[in-house]
């Protein structure tokens, strides 16, 4: 039986996490040939975590707490390394904990990877739920990263990785800077499935102009050699 681990970083938003786990549980209940486990990486939250009950369709639910706040991307990098070194698994799903990565699209990721079991699958953003102003800023972000790196990166963290691709990524220094940039740089062949960016369960989107700028520079940093060559 295949084993899939779902990795979710979280900072303070425990209410959203409980809602997310409940929705994931409903969307994986039809898989009789897959064992699902979940690893939550708590980014040194300042709000005490609520009690997390393991959903019925999960084999296990584990919570790891960072010693200090390191940010979403570094929580993912830490989780990927921890899973590779300490867990047995066939595939790894990465998703955000606030509802913007829609649980109903897990089936799309699984179906796509079943078509080609040796290739990871990323969730390509074909539609976003933010307002027109932010969507314009996001398109500007994509343009800037393309100009500097020559890479069209149209996906975020939401993805399903094969164990062999996790092995490629887990030791890369660039993983601590940008997950999507690292996938683009180090994984030569991967598939895509269309994805709609959902709405947060509670409260407005946490993405701001400053965070978007930092996100752009994080991707550019992964391709610093390309940037140097293109600037020449």
C-alpha positions as CSV (number, residue, x, y, z in Angstrom):
1,X,0.0,0.0,0.0
2,X,1.3,3.5,-0.9
3,X,2.0,6.0,1.7
4,X,1.6,9.8,1.2
5,X,2.7,12.3,3.8
6,X,1.1,15.8,3.8
7,X,3.3,18.6,5.1
8,X,1.7,21.7,6.4
9,X,3.5,24.7,8.0
10,X,1.5,26.8,10.4
11,X,1.9,30.0,12.4
12,X,-0.8,30.9,14.9
13,X,-3.8,30.1,12.6
14,X,-4.9,26.9,14.4
15,X,-8.6,27.5,13.6
16,X,-7.8,27.4,9.9
17,X,-5.6,24.3,10.4
18,X,-8.5,22.4,12.1
19,X,-10.8,23.3,9.2
20,X,-8.2,22.3,6.7
21,X,-7.6,18.9,8.3
22,X,-11.4,18.3,8.4
23,X,-11.7,19.0,4.7
24,X,-8.6,16.9,3.7
25,X,-10.1,14.1,5.7
26,X,-13.3,14.2,3.6
27,X,-11.4,14.3,0.3
28,X,-9.1,11.3,1.1
29,X,-11.7,9.0,2.4
30,X,-12.2,7.3,-0.9
31,X,-8.6,6.1,-1.2
32,X,-8.4,2.5,0.0
33,X,-5.0,1.8,-1.5
34,X,-3.2,4.8,0.1
35,X,-2.2,5.5,3.7
36,X,-2.2,9.2,4.5
37,X,0.0,10.7,7.2
38,X,0.3,14.4,8.2
39,X,3.2,16.4,9.6
40,X,2.4,19.9,10.9
41,X,5.4,22.2,11.4
42,X,4.6,24.9,14.0
43,X,6.6,28.0,13.2
44,X,7.1,28.9,16.9
45,X,3.5,30.2,17.1
46,X,2.8,32.8,19.8
47,X,-0.7,31.5,20.2
48,X,-0.9,28.2,22.1
49,X,-2.0,25.4,19.7
50,X,-5.5,24.0,20.1
51,X,-5.8,20.3,20.6
52,X,-5.4,18.6,17.3
53,X,-7.4,15.4,16.9
54,X,-6.3,12.9,14.3
55,X,-8.9,12.8,11.5
56,X,-10.3,9.3,10.9
57,X,-8.7,8.9,7.5
58,X,-5.2,9.7,8.6
59,X,-2.9,7.0,9.8
60,X,-1.0,9.5,11.9
61,X,-0.8,13.2,12.7
62,X,2.4,14.7,14.1
63,X,3.2,18.2,15.3
64,X,6.8,19.5,15.2
65,X,7.6,22.9,16.8
66,X,10.4,25.2,15.6
67,X,12.5,26.7,18.3
68,X,12.2,30.1,16.8
69,X,10.1,31.7,14.1
70,X,11.8,31.1,10.7
71,X,9.1,31.8,8.2
72,X,6.9,29.7,5.9
73,X,9.5,28.7,3.4
74,X,12.0,27.5,6.0
75,X,9.4,25.5,7.8
76,X,8.8,23.7,4.5
77,X,12.5,23.1,4.1
78,X,12.8,21.8,7.6
79,X,9.8,19.5,7.1
80,X,11.1,18.1,3.9
81,X,14.5,17.3,5.4
82,X,12.9,15.8,8.5
83,X,10.5,13.6,6.4
84,X,13.3,12.3,4.1
85,X,15.6,11.4,7.0
86,X,13.0,10.0,9.4
87,X,10.0,8.7,7.5
88,X,9.1,5.9,5.1
89,X,6.9,7.3,2.3
90,X,6.2,7.1,-1.5
91,X,5.0,10.7,-2.0
92,X,5.0,14.0,-0.2
93,X,2.3,16.6,-0.6
94,X,3.1,20.2,0.4
95,X,0.2,22.6,1.1
96,X,-0.5,25.8,3.0
97,X,-2.6,25.6,6.2
98,X,-5.0,28.4,5.6
99,X,-7.3,27.1,2.9
100,X,-5.7,28.9,-0.1
101,X,-4.5,25.5,-1.3
102,X,-7.8,23.8,-1.8
103,X,-8.1,20.3,-0.3
104,X,-10.4,19.1,-3.1
105,X,-7.5,19.4,-5.5
106,X,-5.6,16.7,-3.7
107,X,-7.4,14.2,-5.9
108,X,-6.1,16.0,-9.0
109,X,-2.5,15.7,-7.7
110,X,-3.0,12.0,-6.9
111,X,-4.6,11.2,-10.2
112,X,-1.9,13.0,-12.1
113,X,0.9,11.3,-10.3
114,X,-0.9,7.9,-10.8
115,X,-0.7,8.6,-14.6
116,X,3.1,8.8,-14.3
117,X,4.3,7.5,-10.9
118,X,7.9,8.6,-11.4
119,X,7.1,12.3,-12.0
120,X,6.3,14.9,-9.4
121,X,3.3,17.2,-10.0
122,X,2.9,20.9,-9.2
123,X,-0.3,22.8,-8.9
124,X,-0.2,25.4,-11.7
125,X,-2.1,28.6,-10.7
126,X,-4.7,29.3,-13.5
127,X,-6.9,31.5,-11.3
128,X,-6.4,33.5,-8.1
129,X,-9.0,34.7,-5.6
130,X,-7.4,38.0,-4.6
131,X,-8.6,41.4,-5.8
132,X,-7.7,42.9,-9.1
133,X,-4.9,45.1,-7.6
134,X,-3.1,42.2,-6.0
135,X,-3.5,40.0,-9.1
136,X,-1.8,42.8,-11.1
137,X,1.0,42.9,-8.6
138,X,1.4,39.1,-8.8
139,X,1.6,39.3,-12.6
140,X,4.3,41.9,-12.1
141,X,6.1,39.6,-9.8
142,X,6.1,36.8,-12.4
143,X,7.4,39.3,-15.0
144,X,10.2,40.5,-12.8
145,X,11.4,36.9,-12.0
146,X,11.2,36.0,-15.6
147,X,13.3,39.0,-16.7
148,X,16.0,38.3,-14.1
149,X,16.1,34.5,-14.2
150,X,14.6,33.5,-17.6
151,X,12.3,31.1,-15.8
152,X,8.5,31.1,-15.9
153,X,7.5,29.9,-12.4
154,X,3.7,29.6,-12.3
155,X,3.3,27.5,-9.2
156,X,3.9,27.8,-5.5
157,X,4.3,25.2,-2.7
158,X,1.2,23.1,-3.5
159,X,2.5,19.9,-5.1
160,X,3.1,16.2,-4.8
161,X,6.7,15.1,-4.9
162,X,8.1,11.6,-5.6
163,X,10.5,10.2,-3.0
164,X,13.3,10.4,-5.5
165,X,12.6,14.2,-6.1
166,X,12.5,14.7,-2.3
167,X,15.9,13.1,-2.2
168,X,17.2,15.6,-4.8
169,X,15.8,18.6,-3.0
170,X,16.2,17.9,0.7
171,X,19.9,18.8,0.9
172,X,19.8,21.8,-1.5
173,X,20.7,25.1,0.2
174,X,18.3,26.9,-2.2
175,X,15.4,25.1,-0.6
176,X,15.6,27.4,2.4
177,X,15.2,30.4,0.0
178,X,12.5,29.2,-2.3
179,X,10.7,25.9,-2.8
180,X,9.3,26.7,-6.2
181,X,12.6,28.1,-7.4
182,X,14.4,25.0,-6.2
183,X,11.9,22.7,-7.9
184,X,12.4,24.6,-11.2
185,X,16.2,24.5,-10.9
186,X,16.8,20.9,-9.6
187,X,13.9,18.8,-10.9
188,X,14.2,18.5,-14.7
189,X,10.9,16.7,-15.4
190,X,7.7,17.3,-13.6
191,X,4.0,17.4,-14.5
192,X,1.4,20.1,-13.9
193,X,-2.2,20.2,-12.9
194,X,-4.4,23.3,-13.0
195,X,-5.2,24.8,-9.7
196,X,-7.4,27.7,-8.4
197,X,-6.1,29.7,-5.5
198,X,-8.7,29.5,-2.8
199,X,-9.8,31.9,-0.1
200,X,-8.5,31.8,3.4
201,X,-10.9,30.1,5.8
202,X,-10.6,33.0,8.3
203,X,-9.5,36.6,7.7
204,X,-7.9,38.3,4.7
205,X,-5.0,37.0,2.7
206,X,-1.7,37.3,4.6
207,X,0.2,38.1,1.4
208,X,1.3,41.7,1.2
209,X,3.3,43.8,-1.2
210,X,6.4,43.5,1.0
211,X,6.1,39.7,1.2
212,X,5.6,39.5,-2.6
213,X,8.8,41.5,-3.1
214,X,10.6,39.2,-0.7
215,X,9.2,36.2,-2.6
216,X,10.5,37.6,-5.9
217,X,14.0,38.1,-4.5
218,X,14.0,34.7,-2.9
219,X,13.3,33.1,-6.3
220,X,15.9,35.3,-8.0
221,X,18.5,34.3,-5.4
222,X,18.1,30.6,-6.4
223,X,19.1,31.5,-10.0
224,X,21.8,34.0,-9.1
225,X,24.2,32.5,-11.6
226,X,21.5,32.9,-14.4
227,X,21.0,36.5,-13.3
228,X,24.8,37.2,-13.6
229,X,24.9,35.7,-17.0
230,X,21.8,37.5,-18.2
231,X,23.1,40.8,-16.9
232,X,26.3,40.4,-18.9
